[in-house]
Amino acid sequence: MADLLQFTDRGIYCEAGDFYIDPWKPVNRAVITHAHSDHAYRGHNLYLAHRKSVPVLKYRLGDDIQVQSMDYMKSVSHNGVTISLHPAGHIVGSSQVRVEYQGEVWVASGDYKIEDDGLSTPFEPVKCNAFISESTFGLPIYQWKSQQNIFDQLHQWWRKNQD
Ligand SMILES: [Zn+2]
């Protein structure tokens, strides 16, 4: 079987289902992992995204975009390909995209975070045959402080401004 998802000059493409994931050039069908500007671009005919991403998508891209919204773990089928969204833990509404076709399952992570931030629905691993991992800051040169440490710094800054 050919790759279920492939990289193209427009974004990650599913030929069997004829849709793209987070395409950066205009396409007919775009599945959007989350509403950040480097993942959700203008100009697509139809957007599919998590329900909680829709208000930000419309705010950013215009009220007139055509969006089909979904909840986590629900699925839609298109050309025999089943698409479902699963929590990515990155921002509210952020989703991993699970694509299933003829028994083969691929997952495109989009941006994800495995630490629960108390705001986003926590990341859930999804069993699959192939996992496309987005890891912009995954290199060892990036060393992050603990989430609690960062929250404490934010709180201190807020307190200082309040005083
Ligand atoms: Zn993002």
Residues whose N, C-alpha, C, O or C-beta is under 5 A from the ligand:
A	BS01	ZN	H36 D111
